[in-house]
Amino acid sequence: MKINYIKNKDIDKKKWNKCVYEANNTYLYGFSWFLDIIAVQWDALILGDYEAVMPLTKKKKYLVQYLYQPVFIQKINIYTSMVYNQNIYEKFLNAIPKKYVSIDIHLDTLNPKLQNDYELMEYANYELTLNKSYKELYSNFRRNTKRNIKKALSNNIIVKKEDDFTNFLKTRKDRAIKRGAKNINEYHYSRLEELLIYLQKNNSLVTYNAYNHEGEFCASSCYYISKNRATISHTATQFGLNNKANFLTVNKFIEDYASNNIILDLAGSNLEGVAYFNSGFGAINKPYSRICKNNNNVVKMVRDIKNKRFK
């Protein structure tokens, strides 16, 4: 079967979403509505009659087209219900049109089969299957995690399951500004807000908010629910961080959804502190790959155009 490059307007979204939902590696990020909201501009590679699909999240700068990893999308995957093997990565990557002269995307595999001109980096991602009782799951928590949960409780932190994600959005934005994050701006948060609204309308969002004894907000965890996977996105105020409120919001989700065939996707980071937090709940590292490829001649051309423009 042939892999075809299909422009967004020509994609059969019903067939696309069916392929993503039935895939062995289904993730929320792959559904057309998620890509429409967060990535906005994307085309696709499609094998046969949607036997396997891969979104191509694209941008254009100084006449140069490239593929990139959008903010709030962790992975750009190849989705299929067929028997999975490394060759499928090679075939799809070879099918990417040459007009995309730069590629910087994440794939949900540790060692995709790549050509020599690709650079590969490993990223951490932690997952916890909740198919055991809460007592069993809690017994696998790291000692420090249990201690921080107890600290939050002793500090009178209260966690509530609510529909309101306003404080989550505001605090996440405020934290990013304080960190001086340069790759994220108001536009990205408007996309995130639209996503949360969509998820909530479709009963695919679960939010746990934490408050101090005076009722002041201090932390929040949002869970994006799809099929048998719950993907976390969380934040906390400085008070919440100091009082370990974020440990309590994650613990509460695990307690409520224990004994279910749900994978809690804690996402991840190569930052030691984040990895330590995630693994503390007994989660297992399921690493993925960041792959990069640049046409150095084109990169040089873009740099020259940019320099001339701003002289």
Protein Blocks (a to p, Z undefined) as FASTA:
>chain_A
ZZddddfklpcfklmmmmmmmpmkbcfklpmklmmmmnopacdddehjhkaccdddddde
ehiacddddehiabacdddfbdcdfklmmmmmmmpcfklmbccdddfbfbdcddfkbccd
ddddddddfkbcfklmmmmpcfklmmmmmmmmmnopacdddfblklmmmmmmmmmmmnop
akbcfklmmmmmmmmmmmmmnopaccdddddfkopafbdcddddehjaccddddddfklm
mnommmmmmmmmmmmmgoiacdddebiafbfklmmmmmmnopacddddddddddfklmmm
mmmmmmmmmZZ
